[in-house]
């Protein structure tokens, strides 16, 4: 296998994303077009490198990467209306 790769620009670089395959969220660190073949025949694939909250990076197919939207916060002083 040849160690060939190239960086690919992506609109979500350095942003919080979700890997829809695993459900894990993290920061998109890089998108790389890599030769993933372990044979003589080359097979190229765009892989997304995501850094999870633990600090460890994992890869997934670029098609699995979607923006992770923050959940709306409930005001700290708000009471649960069902308890009144």
C-alpha distances in whole Angstrom, upper triangle without the diagonal:
4,6,9,12,15,18,21,24,26,30,29,28,29,31,32,30,30,27,29,26,27,30,29,31,29,29,26,24,21,20,16,14,11,8,8,6,5,6,7,9,8,10,11,14,16,17,20,20,24,26,28,31,30,28,25,22,21,19,20,20,22,24,25,26,30,33,34,38,40,43,46,48,52,54,55,59,59,60,59,62,62,64,67
4,6,9,13,16,19,22,24,28,28,26,28,30,31,30,30,27,29,27,28,31,30,31,29,28,25,23,20,18,15,13,10,7,9,8,8,9,9,10,8,10,11,14,16,16,19,20,23,25,28,31,30,28,25,22,21,19,20,20,21,24,25,26,30,32,34,38,40,43,46,48,52,54,55,59,59,61,60,62,63,64,67
4,7,10,13,16,20,22,26,25,23,25,27,28,27,28,25,28,26,27,29,28,28,26,25,22,20,17,16,12,11,8,7,9,10,10,12,12,13,11,12,11,13,14,14,17,17,20,22,25,28,27,25,22,19,18,17,18,19,20,23,24,24,28,30,31,35,37,40,44,45,49,51,52,56,56,58,57,60,60,62,65
4,7,11,13,17,19,23,23,21,23,26,27,26,27,24,27,26,27,29,27,28,26,24,21,19,15,14,10,9,6,6,9,11,12,13,13,13,10,11,9,11,12,13,16,16,20,22,25,29,28,25,23,20,19,16,18,17,18,21,23,23,26,28,30,34,36,39,42,44,48,50,51,55,55,57,57,59,60,61,64
4,7,10,13,16,19,20,17,20,22,24,23,24,22,24,23,24,26,25,25,23,21,17,15,12,10,6,5,4,6,9,12,14,16,16,15,12,11,9,9,9,10,13,13,17,19,23,26,26,23,21,17,17,14,15,15,15,18,20,19,23,25,27,30,33,36,39,41,45,47,48,52,52,54,54,56,57,58,61
4,6,10,13,16,17,15,18,20,22,21,23,21,24,24,25,26,25,24,22,20,16,14,10,9,6,5,7,9,12,15,18,19,19,18,14,14,10,11,9,11,12,13,17,19,22,26,26,23,21,18,17,15,16,15,14,18,19,19,21,23,25,29,31,34,37,40,43,45,47,50,50,53,52,55,56,57,60
4,7,9,13,14,11,14,17,19,18,20,19,22,22,23,24,23,21,19,16,13,11,7,6,4,6,9,12,14,18,20,22,22,21,17,16,13,12,9,10,10,11,14,16,20,23,24,21,20,16,16,14,15,14,13,16,18,16,19,20,22,25,28,31,34,36,40,42,43,47,47,49,49,52,53,54,57
4,6,10,11,10,13,15,18,17,19,18,20,21,23,23,22,21,19,16,12,11,8,5,6,7,10,14,16,19,22,24,24,22,18,16,13,11,8,9,10,11,14,17,20,23,25,22,21,17,17,14,14,13,11,14,16,14,16,18,20,23,26,29,32,35,38,41,42,46,45,48,48,50,51,53,55
4,7,9,8,11,13,16,15,18,18,20,22,23,23,22,20,18,15,11,11,8,7,9,10,14,17,19,22,26,27,28,26,22,20,16,14,11,12,11,13,14,17,20,23,25,22,22,18,18,16,16,15,12,14,16,14,15,16,19,21,24,27,30,32,36,38,40,43,43,46,46,48,49,51,53
4,6,6,10,10,13,12,15,15,17,19,20,20,19,17,15,13,9,10,8,7,10,12,15,19,20,23,26,29,29,27,23,21,17,15,11,11,9,12,13,15,18,21,23,21,20,17,17,15,14,13,9,12,13,11,12,12,15,18,20,24,26,29,33,35,37,40,40,42,42,44,45,47,50
4,6,9,9,11,11,14,15,17,20,21,20,19,17,15,12,10,11,11,10,14,15,19,22,23,27,30,32,33,31,27,24,21,18,14,14,12,14,14,16,19,21,24,22,22,19,19,17,16,15,12,13,14,11,11,10,13,15,18,21,24,26,30,32,34,37,37,40,40,41,43,45,47
4,6,5,8,8,11,12,15,17,18,17,16,13,11,9,7,9,9,10,13,16,19,22,23,27,29,32,33,31,27,25,21,18,14,13,10,11,11,13,15,17,20,18,19,16,16,15,14,14,11,12,12,9,8,7,10,12,15,18,21,23,27,29,31,34,34,37,37,39,40,42,44
4,5,8,9,12,14,17,19,19,18,16,14,11,8,5,6,6,8,12,15,17,21,22,25,28,31,32,30,26,24,20,18,14,13,10,10,10,11,14,16,19,16,17,14,15,14,14,14,12,14,14,11,11,10,12,15,17,21,23,25,29,31,32,36,36,39,39,41,42,44,46
4,7,9,13,14,18,20,19,18,16,13,9,6,5,6,8,11,14,18,20,23,24,28,30,33,34,33,29,27,23,21,17,15,12,11,9,10,12,14,16,14,15,13,15,15,16,17,14,17,16,13,13,11,12,14,15,19,22,23,27,29,30,33,34,36,37,39,41,42,44
4,6,10,13,15,18,18,16,14,10,8,5,6,8,11,12,16,19,22,25,25,29,32,34,36,34,31,28,25,21,18,16,12,12,10,10,12,13,16,15,16,14,15,15,16,17,14,16,15,11,10,8,8,10,12,16,18,20,24,25,27,30,31,33,33,36,37,39,41
4,7,10,13,16,15,13,11,7,5,4,6,10,12,14,18,21,23,26,26,29,32,35,36,35,31,29,26,22,19,16,13,12,9,9,10,10,14,13,15,13,14,15,15,16,14,15,13,10,9,6,6,8,9,13,16,17,21,23,25,28,28,31,31,33,34,36,38
4,7,9,12,12,10,9,6,6,6,6,10,12,13,16,19,21,24,23,27,29,32,34,32,29,26,23,19,16,14,10,11,8,10,10,12,15,14,15,13,12,12,12,13,11,12,10,6,5,4,4,8,10,13,17,19,22,25,27,30,30,32,31,34,35,36,39
4,6,9,8,6,6,4,6,8,9,13,14,14,17,20,21,24,23,26,28,31,33,32,29,25,23,19,16,14,11,11,9,11,10,12,15,15,15,13,12,12,10,12,11,11,8,6,5,6,5,9,11,13,17,19,22,26,27,30,30,31,30,33,33,35,38
4,5,6,5,5,6,8,10,10,13,14,13,16,18,19,21,20,23,25,28,30,29,26,22,20,16,14,12,9,10,8,11,10,13,15,15,14,12,10,9,7,9,9,9,5,5,7,9,9,12,15,17,20,23,26,29,30,34,33,34,33,36,36,37,40
4,6,5,7,9,12,14,13,17,17,16,19,20,21,23,21,24,26,29,31,29,27,23,21,18,16,14,12,14,12,15,14,16,18,19,18,16,13,12,9,10,10,9,5,7,7,10,10,13,16,17,20,23,26,29,31,34,33,34,32,35,34,36,39
4,6,8,11,13,16,15,18,18,17,18,19,20,21,19,22,24,26,29,27,25,21,20,16,15,13,12,14,13,15,14,17,18,19,17,15,12,11,8,9,11,10,6,9,10,13,13,17,19,20,24,26,29,32,33,37,35,37,35,37,37,39,42
4,5,9,12,14,15,17,18,18,19,21,21,23,20,23,25,28,31,29,27,24,22,19,18,15,13,14,12,13,12,14,15,16,15,13,11,11,9,11,13,13,9,10,12,14,13,16,18,19,22,24,27,30,31,35,34,35,33,36,35,37,40
4,7,10,13,14,17,18,18,21,23,23,26,23,26,28,31,34,32,30,26,25,21,19,17,14,15,12,13,11,13,15,16,15,14,12,13,11,13,14,14,10,10,10,12,10,13,14,15,19,21,23,27,28,31,30,31,30,32,32,33,37
4,7,10,12,14,16,17,19,22,22,25,23,26,28,31,33,32,30,26,24,21,19,16,13,12,9,10,7,9,11,12,12,11,10,11,11,13,14,14,11,10,11,12,10,13,14,15,19,20,23,26,27,30,30,31,30,33,33,34,37
4,7,9,12,15,16,19,21,22,25,24,27,29,32,35,33,31,27,25,21,19,16,13,12,8,8,6,8,11,12,12,11,11,12,12,14,14,15,11,9,9,9,7,10,11,13,16,18,21,24,25,29,28,30,29,32,33,34,37
4,7,9,12,14,17,20,21,24,23,27,29,32,34,33,30,27,24,21,18,15,11,10,6,5,4,6,9,9,10,9,10,11,12,14,14,16,13,10,11,10,8,11,12,15,18,19,23,25,26,30,30,32,31,34,35,36,39
4,6,9,12,15,18,20,23,23,26,28,32,33,32,29,26,23,20,17,14,10,8,5,5,7,8,11,10,11,9,11,12,13,15,13,15,14,10,11,10,9,12,13,16,19,21,24,27,27,31,31,34,34,36,38,39,41
4,6,8,11,15,16,20,20,24,26,29,30,29,26,23,20,17,13,11,7,6,5,6,9,12,14,12,12,9,10,10,11,12,10,13,12,9,10,10,11,14,16,19,22,24,27,30,31,34,34,37,37,39,40,42,44
4,7,10,14,15,19,19,23,25,28,29,28,25,22,19,17,13,11,8,6,6,7,10,13,14,11,11,8,10,10,12,14,12,15,15,12,14,13,14,17,19,22,25,27,30,32,33,37,37,40,40,42,43,45,47
4,6,10,12,16,16,20,22,25,26,25,21,19,16,13,10,8,6,5,7,10,13,16,17,14,14,10,11,10,11,12,10,14,14,12,14,14,16,19,21,25,28,30,33,35,36,40,40,43,43,45,46,48,50
4,7,9,13,14,18,20,23,24,22,19,16,13,10,7,6,4,6,9,12,15,19,20,17,16,12,12,9,10,9,7,11,12,10,13,15,17,20,23,26,29,31,35,37,38,42,42,44,44,46,47,49,51
4,6,10,11,15,17,20,20,19,15,13,10,8,6,5,7,8,11,14,18,21,22,19,17,13,13,10,11,10,9,13,14,13,16,18,20,24,26,29,33,35,38,41,42,46,46,48,47,50,51,52,55
4,7,9,12,15,17,17,16,12,10,6,5,4,6,9,11,15,18,21,24,25,22,20,17,15,12,12,10,10,13,15,15,18,20,23,26,29,32,35,38,41,44,45,49,48,51,50,52,53,55,57
4,6,9,12,14,14,13,10,8,5,5,6,7,10,12,15,18,21,25,25,22,20,16,14,11,12,11,12,15,16,17,20,23,25,28,31,34,37,39,43,46,47,50,50,52,51,54,54,56,59
4,6,9,10,11,10,6,5,4,6,9,10,14,15,19,21,24,28,27,25,22,19,17,14,14,13,15,17,19,20,23,26,28,32,34,37,40,43,46,49,50,54,53,55,54,57,57,59,62
4,7,9,11,10,7,6,6,7,9,10,13,14,18,20,22,26,26,24,21,17,15,12,12,12,14,16,17,19,23,25,27,31,33,36,39,42,45,48,49,52,52,54,53,55,55,57,60
4,5,8,7,6,5,8,9,13,13,17,18,21,24,26,30,29,27,24,21,18,16,16,15,17,19,20,22,26,29,31,34,37,39,43,45,48,51,52,56,55,57,56,58,58,60,63
4,7,8,8,9,11,13,16,16,19,20,23,25,27,31,30,28,24,22,20,17,18,18,21,22,23,25,29,32,33,37,39,41,45,47,50,53,54,58,57,59,57,60,60,61,65
4,5,7,9,12,15,18,19,22,23,26,29,31,34,33,32,28,26,23,21,21,20,23,24,26,28,31,34,36,40,42,45,48,50,54,57,57,61,61,62,61,63,63,65,68
4,6,9,12,16,19,20,24,25,28,31,33,37,36,34,31,28,26,23,23,22,24,26,28,29,33,36,38,42,44,47,50,52,56,59,60,63,63,64,63,66,66,67,70
4,7,10,13,17,19,22,24,27,30,32,36,36,34,31,27,25,22,22,20,22,23,25,27,31,34,36,40,43,45,48,51,54,57,58,62,61,63,62,64,64,66,69
4,6,10,13,15,19,21,24,27,30,33,33,31,28,25,22,19,19,17,19,21,23,24,28,31,33,36,39,42,45,48,51,54,55,59,58,60,59,61,61,63,66
4,7,10,12,16,18,22,25,27,31,31,29,26,22,20,16,16,14,15,17,19,21,24,27,30,33,36,38,42,44,48,51,52,56,55,57,55,58,58,60,63
4,7,9,13,15,19,22,25,28,29,27,24,20,18,14,14,12,13,14,17,18,21,24,27,30,33,36,39,42,45,48,49,53,52,54,53,55,56,58,61
4,6,10,13,16,19,21,25,26,24,21,18,15,11,10,8,9,11,13,14,18,21,23,27,30,32,36,38,42,44,46,49,49,51,49,52,52,54,57
4,7,10,13,17,19,23,24,22,19,16,13,10,9,6,6,9,11,11,15,17,20,23,26,29,32,35,39,41,43,46,46,48,47,49,50,51,54
4,6,10,13,15,19,20,18,16,12,10,6,6,5,6,9,10,10,14,16,18,22,24,27,30,33,36,39,40,44,43,45,44,47,47,49,52
4,6,10,12,16,17,15,13,10,8,5,5,6,5,9,9,8,11,13,15,18,21,24,27,29,33,35,37,40,40,42,41,44,44,46,49
4,7,10,13,14,12,10,6,6,5,7,9,9,12,11,10,13,14,15,19,21,23,27,29,32,35,35,39,39,41,41,43,44,45,48
4,6,10,11,9,8,5,5,6,8,11,10,13,11,9,11,12,12,16,17,20,23,25,28,31,32,35,35,37,37,40,40,42,45
4,7,8,6,6,4,7,9,11,14,14,17,15,12,14,14,13,16,17,20,23,24,27,30,30,34,34,36,36,39,40,41,44
4,5,5,6,6,8,11,12,16,16,18,15,13,14,14,12,15,15,18,21,22,25,27,27,31,31,33,33,36,37,37,40
4,5,8,9,11,14,16,19,19,21,18,16,17,16,13,15,15,16,20,20,23,25,25,28,29,31,31,34,35,35,38
4,6,9,11,14,17,20,21,23,20,18,19,19,17,19,18,20,23,23,26,28,27,31,32,33,33,36,37,37,40
4,7,10,13,16,19,20,22,20,18,19,19,17,20,19,22,25,25,28,30,29,33,34,36,36,39,40,40,43
4,7,10,13,17,18,21,18,17,19,19,18,21,21,23,27,27,30,32,32,36,36,38,38,41,42,42,45
4,7,10,14,14,17,15,14,16,17,17,20,21,23,27,28,31,33,33,37,38,39,39,42,43,43,46
4,7,11,12,15,12,12,15,16,16,20,21,23,27,28,32,34,35,39,38,40,39,42,43,44,47
4,7,9,12,10,10,14,16,16,20,22,24,28,30,33,36,37,40,40,42,41,44,44,45,48
4,6,8,7,8,11,14,15,19,21,23,27,29,33,36,37,40,40,41,40,43,43,44,47
4,5,6,7,11,14,16,20,23,25,28,31,34,37,39,42,41,43,42,44,44,46,49
4,5,5,9,12,14,18,21,23,27,29,33,36,37,41,40,42,41,43,44,46,48
4,6,8,12,14,17,21,23,26,29,32,35,37,41,39,41,40,42,42,44,47
4,7,10,12,15,18,20,24,26,30,33,34,38,37,38,37,39,39,41,44
4,7,9,12,16,18,21,24,27,30,32,35,35,37,36,38,38,40,43
4,6,9,13,15,18,21,24,27,29,33,32,34,33,35,35,38,40
4,6,10,12,15,18,22,24,26,30,29,31,31,33,34,36,38
4,7,9,12,15,19,21,23,27,26,28,27,30,31,32,35
4,6,9,12,16,18,20,24,23,25,25,27,28,30,32
4,6,9,12,15,17,20,19,22,22,24,26,27,29
4,6,9,13,15,18,17,19,18,21,22,24,26
4,7,10,12,15,14,16,16,18,20,22,23
4,6,9,12,11,14,14,17,19,20,22
4,6,9,7,10,10,13,15,16,18
4,6,5,9,11,13,16,17,17
4,6,9,11,14,17,16,17
4,6,10,12,15,14,15
4,7,9,12,12,12
4,6,9,8,9
4,6,6,8
4,5,6
4,6
4
